[in-house]
Amino acid sequence: MLVAATRGKRLAACSLTLLVLSACGPSAQSSSSSVATGQRRTITTPAAGFVGTSTLKLVSATQGWVVSEAGVVWTGDAGQRWIRRSPPAVSVSDIRGSFFLDATHAWLSASVGADLVVFRTTDAGVVWRIAKLALLGTEYTEHGAPAYVDFVDPTHGWVVAFHTCAGGCQTADLYRTVDGGATWEKSSIPEGNPLRFSSPSSGWTYASTLGADHGRLVVSSDGGHSWHDQSIAMPGGYESWQRGWRLPTFTSAEEGILPAELLSRDAFALAIYVTHDGGKTWQAGTPISGSQPYARSLHNDLDCRVR
């Protein structure tokens, strides 16, 4: 069954979207502050190994970004040389999330002193500007918690935050920006899971159901102001199985795919749903059945190819 015991067995994604942590406490709109020049140093390789669920994001045939043990590095020559482009005085252990839109636009969520902040750059990391989201240790119970970041264009973006209250409850906040990250407005989200938007208005995340991990697909049609469950039929013959959603990936405004894990008591399958109307409706193909490692490797390979 797709139960809590499976939570430690997450599928690895090839692009980073790191979880943010949010709070029961207050925090309204944040504003942009200082400007910092990025660290620039040419290195031959990114580093021997990525950090956690680190990011490798190729944005063209020759340009790409990596978050590695060396920090944030950038290439403009298909990886022959890598240039360190981290914000100054920020170590890789401070970085909680990242999103790389193209060769010049990038965002990092990070812990800086007592604050959770978002760095932004519009020139491939030469200059980073900073906006504060919240105080750490007050609204966020874990100083080192990750923070998921998502953008659809240079101006519209989101950061998800969740935390565990003293009594064991879990709450989440959603921060959204319409000016590229200079200011952030606090909203809400069902759970502190990653999210993905296909446009400034349409976005998806997932939430748990009783006994099922990621059993609800949750959608917003107003830029994250409100959320509701999206009802999608199970594939034929799998109606009694448990289902756990992953995030959709769109190749155009109308075309996209939506993976889902299907589990029974002793079997595993991967279902791929397809949309041709921007995610309003989804149709399932024939699920791929097999051993868990085999199906999971197919899911990982698919995620690498479409992102």
C-alpha positions as CSV (number, residue, x, y, z in Angstrom):
1,M,0.0,0.0,0.0
2,L,1.0,3.6,-0.5
3,V,1.3,4.3,3.2
4,A,3.6,6.3,5.5
5,A,6.2,3.6,5.4
6,T,6.9,4.5,1.8
7,R,7.7,8.1,2.5
8,G,11.4,7.6,2.9
9,K,11.6,6.1,-0.6
10,R,11.1,9.2,-2.7
11,L,11.9,9.3,-6.4
12,A,14.9,11.4,-7.1
13,A,14.4,14.2,-9.6
14,C,17.0,15.5,-12.0
15,S,16.1,19.1,-11.4
16,L,15.9,20.6,-7.9
17,T,12.9,22.0,-6.4
18,L,13.5,22.1,-2.6
19,L,10.9,22.2,0.1
20,V,10.4,25.4,2.1
21,L,9.2,25.5,5.6
22,S,6.3,27.5,6.8
23,A,4.8,28.6,9.9
24,C,1.9,29.1,12.2
25,G,3.3,32.5,12.9
26,P,2.7,35.8,11.0
27,S,4.6,37.2,8.1
28,A,3.1,39.5,5.5
29,Q,4.8,41.0,2.5
30,S,8.5,41.1,2.3
31,S,10.6,43.6,0.5
32,S,13.8,43.6,-1.5
33,S,17.0,44.8,0.2
34,S,20.7,44.7,-0.6
35,V,22.6,44.0,-3.7
36,A,25.5,41.6,-3.7
37,T,28.1,40.7,-6.3
38,G,28.4,37.0,-6.9
39,Q,31.6,35.0,-6.3
40,R,33.3,34.4,-9.6
41,R,35.9,31.6,-9.9
42,T,36.5,29.4,-12.9
43,I,36.6,25.7,-12.1
44,T,37.0,22.8,-14.5
45,T,34.2,20.6,-13.0
46,P,31.3,21.4,-10.8
47,A,32.4,19.2,-7.9
48,A,32.7,15.6,-7.0
49,G,29.1,15.0,-6.1
50,F,25.9,16.9,-5.7
51,V,24.5,18.1,-2.4
52,G,21.4,16.2,-1.3
53,T,18.7,16.4,-4.1
54,S,20.9,18.9,-5.9
55,T,20.3,20.6,-9.1
56,L,21.6,20.2,-12.6
57,K,19.6,22.4,-14.9
58,L,20.5,22.7,-18.6
59,V,18.7,25.6,-20.1
60,S,20.2,25.3,-23.6
61,A,22.6,23.2,-25.6
62,T,25.6,25.1,-24.1
63,Q,24.3,26.8,-20.9
64,G,23.4,25.4,-17.6
65,W,23.5,25.6,-13.8
66,V,24.5,23.3,-11.0
67,V,24.2,23.4,-7.2
68,S,27.1,21.3,-5.9
69,E,29.6,21.2,-3.2
70,A,31.4,24.0,-4.9
71,G,28.2,26.2,-4.6
72,V,26.2,27.6,-7.5
73,V,28.2,27.2,-10.7
74,W,27.3,28.2,-14.3
75,T,28.6,27.1,-17.7
76,G,28.2,28.8,-21.1
77,D,30.3,26.3,-23.1
78,A,28.5,23.0,-22.6
79,G,30.3,22.2,-19.4
80,Q,33.9,22.6,-20.5
81,R,34.3,25.3,-17.9
82,W,32.3,26.1,-14.8
83,I,32.2,29.5,-13.2
84,R,31.2,29.9,-9.5
85,R,28.2,32.2,-9.3
86,S,27.2,31.9,-5.7
87,P,26.0,34.9,-3.7
88,P,28.8,36.2,-1.5
89,A,29.0,34.9,2.1
90,V,26.5,32.1,1.4
91,S,27.7,28.6,1.7
92,V,26.1,25.7,0.0
93,S,24.7,24.4,3.3
94,D,22.8,27.7,3.6
95,I,20.9,27.1,0.3
96,R,17.4,25.7,0.9
97,G,16.0,25.7,-2.7
98,S,16.7,26.9,-6.2
99,F,15.1,27.5,-9.5
100,F,16.9,28.2,-12.8
101,L,14.6,29.7,-15.5
102,D,17.1,30.3,-18.2
103,A,20.7,31.3,-18.8
104,T,20.4,34.6,-16.8
105,H,17.4,34.3,-14.4
106,A,17.8,32.3,-11.2
107,W,16.5,32.3,-7.6
108,L,17.8,30.7,-4.4
109,S,16.1,30.3,-1.1
110,A,18.6,30.4,1.7
111,S,19.1,30.9,5.4
112,V,21.1,34.0,6.2
113,G,21.7,34.8,9.8
114,A,18.2,34.7,11.4
115,D,16.3,35.1,8.2
116,L,14.9,33.0,5.4
117,V,15.7,35.0,2.2
118,V,15.4,34.7,-1.5
119,F,18.3,35.7,-3.7
120,R,17.6,36.6,-7.4
121,T,19.8,37.3,-10.4
122,T,19.0,38.5,-13.9
123,D,22.6,38.4,-15.2
124,A,23.6,34.7,-14.6
125,G,24.8,35.3,-11.1
126,V,27.1,38.3,-11.5
127,V,24.8,40.3,-9.2
128,W,22.4,38.8,-6.6
129,R,19.6,40.9,-5.0
130,I,18.0,39.8,-1.7
131,A,14.5,39.8,-0.4
132,K,13.5,38.6,3.1
133,L,10.7,36.1,3.6
134,A,10.6,35.3,7.3
135,L,12.5,35.0,10.6
136,L,14.1,31.6,11.3
137,G,13.7,30.0,14.6
138,T,10.4,31.8,15.3
139,E,8.1,31.0,12.3
140,Y,10.3,28.0,11.3
141,T,11.1,25.3,13.8
142,E,14.0,24.0,11.8
143,H,16.7,26.5,10.9
144,G,18.0,24.2,8.1
145,A,14.8,23.2,6.5
146,P,14.7,23.3,2.7
147,A,12.5,25.6,0.6
148,Y,10.8,24.8,-2.7
149,V,11.0,27.5,-5.4
150,D,9.1,27.6,-8.7
151,F,8.9,30.3,-11.5
152,V,7.1,30.3,-14.8
153,D,8.6,33.5,-16.2
154,P,10.9,36.3,-15.0
155,T,8.2,37.9,-12.8
156,H,5.8,35.2,-11.5
157,G,7.1,32.8,-8.8
158,W,6.3,30.9,-5.6
159,V,8.1,29.6,-2.5
160,V,6.4,26.9,-0.4
161,A,7.1,26.7,3.4
162,F,6.0,24.1,6.0
163,H,6.8,23.4,9.6
164,T,5.8,21.2,12.5
165,C,4.1,22.9,15.4
166,A,4.9,22.1,19.0
167,G,1.8,20.0,19.2
168,G,2.8,17.9,16.2
169,C,0.5,19.7,13.6
170,Q,1.9,20.5,10.2
171,T,1.1,23.8,8.5
172,A,2.3,25.4,5.3
173,D,2.5,28.9,3.8
174,L,2.9,29.9,0.2
175,Y,4.8,33.0,-0.8
176,R,4.1,34.5,-4.2
177,T,5.7,37.2,-6.2
178,V,4.6,39.1,-9.3
179,D,7.7,41.3,-9.7
180,G,10.5,38.7,-10.0
181,G,11.1,38.3,-6.3
182,A,11.6,41.9,-5.2
183,T,8.5,41.6,-3.0
184,W,6.6,38.5,-1.7
185,E,3.0,38.1,-0.6
186,K,2.1,35.4,1.9
187,S,-0.7,33.0,1.0
188,S,-1.6,29.4,1.9
189,I,-1.2,25.9,0.6
190,P,-2.7,22.6,1.8
191,E,0.6,20.9,2.7
192,G,4.3,21.8,2.6
193,N,5.0,19.9,-0.6
194,P,6.7,21.1,-3.8
195,L,4.5,22.7,-6.5
196,R,4.6,23.4,-10.2
197,F,2.9,26.1,-12.1
198,S,2.4,26.0,-15.9
199,S,1.3,29.7,-16.1
200,P,0.9,32.6,-13.8
201,S,-2.6,31.2,-12.8
202,S,-2.5,27.4,-13.1
203,G,-0.5,25.3,-10.6
204,W,-0.4,21.9,-8.9
205,T,0.8,20.3,-5.7
206,Y,-0.1,17.1,-3.9
207,A,-1.3,16.3,-0.4
208,S,-1.8,13.2,1.7
209,T,-5.0,11.3,2.4
210,L,-5.8,9.0,5.3
211,G,-3.3,6.1,5.0
212,A,-2.1,7.2,1.5
213,D,1.0,9.3,0.7
214,H,0.5,12.0,-1.9
215,G,-3.0,10.6,-2.6
216,R,-4.6,14.0,-3.4
217,L,-3.7,16.1,-6.5
218,V,-4.4,19.7,-5.6
219,V,-4.8,22.5,-8.2
220,S,-5.0,26.3,-8.2
221,S,-6.4,28.4,-11.0
222,D,-5.8,31.8,-9.5
223,G,-2.0,31.9,-9.0
224,G,-2.0,30.1,-5.6
225,H,-4.7,32.2,-3.8
226,S,-6.9,29.2,-3.4
227,W,-6.6,25.4,-3.9
228,H,-9.0,22.5,-4.5
229,D,-8.7,18.8,-5.2
230,Q,-8.6,17.7,-8.8
231,S,-10.6,14.5,-9.4
232,I,-9.0,12.1,-11.9
233,A,-10.1,8.5,-12.6
234,M,-7.9,5.6,-11.8
235,P,-6.7,3.6,-14.8
236,G,-9.0,0.7,-15.7
237,G,-8.3,-2.4,-13.7
238,Y,-6.4,-0.5,-11.0
239,E,-9.4,0.9,-9.1
240,S,-8.6,-0.8,-5.8
241,W,-4.9,0.3,-5.8
242,Q,-3.4,3.2,-3.9
243,R,-2.2,6.1,-5.9
244,G,0.5,8.7,-5.2
245,W,0.8,11.8,-7.4
246,R,3.9,13.4,-8.8
247,L,4.1,16.9,-10.3
248,P,3.1,17.5,-13.9
249,T,5.5,18.6,-16.6
250,F,4.3,20.8,-19.5
251,T,5.9,21.0,-22.9
252,S,3.5,23.8,-24.1
253,A,0.6,25.7,-22.7
254,E,-1.8,22.8,-23.6
255,E,0.4,19.7,-23.6
256,G,1.7,17.9,-20.5
257,I,2.2,14.7,-18.6
258,L,1.4,13.7,-15.0
259,P,3.1,10.7,-13.4
260,A,1.5,8.7,-10.6
261,E,2.7,5.7,-8.6
262,L,0.2,2.9,-8.2
263,L,0.7,0.4,-5.4
264,S,-1.2,-2.7,-4.2
265,R,-0.2,-5.0,-1.4
266,D,2.4,-6.8,-3.4
267,A,2.8,-4.9,-6.7
268,F,3.9,-1.5,-8.1
269,A,3.1,0.3,-11.4
270,L,3.7,3.6,-12.9
271,A,0.8,5.5,-14.6
272,I,1.4,8.4,-17.0
273,Y,-1.5,10.8,-17.5
274,V,-1.6,13.1,-20.5
275,T,-3.4,16.4,-21.0
276,H,-4.1,18.3,-24.2
277,D,-6.0,21.2,-22.6
278,G,-3.6,22.7,-20.1
279,G,-4.4,20.3,-17.3
280,K,-8.1,20.7,-17.1
281,T,-8.5,17.0,-17.9
282,W,-6.1,14.1,-17.8
283,Q,-6.2,10.7,-19.6
284,A,-4.2,7.7,-18.4
285,G,-2.2,5.5,-20.6
286,T,-1.6,1.8,-19.9
287,P,0.3,1.6,-16.6
288,I,3.9,0.2,-16.6
289,S,4.0,-2.7,-14.2
290,G,7.0,-4.6,-12.8
291,S,9.3,-4.7,-9.9
292,Q,9.6,-1.5,-7.9
293,P,13.2,-0.7,-8.9
294,Y,12.4,-1.2,-12.6
295,A,9.3,1.0,-12.6
296,R,11.0,3.6,-10.4
297,S,14.0,3.8,-12.8
298,L,11.6,4.4,-15.6
299,H,10.0,7.2,-13.6
300,N,13.4,8.8,-12.9
301,D,14.5,8.5,-16.5
302,L,11.2,10.1,-17.7
303,D,11.6,12.9,-15.2
304,C,15.2,13.6,-16.5
305,R,14.0,13.7,-20.1
306,V,11.1,16.0,-19.8
307,R,12.5,18.6,-17.4
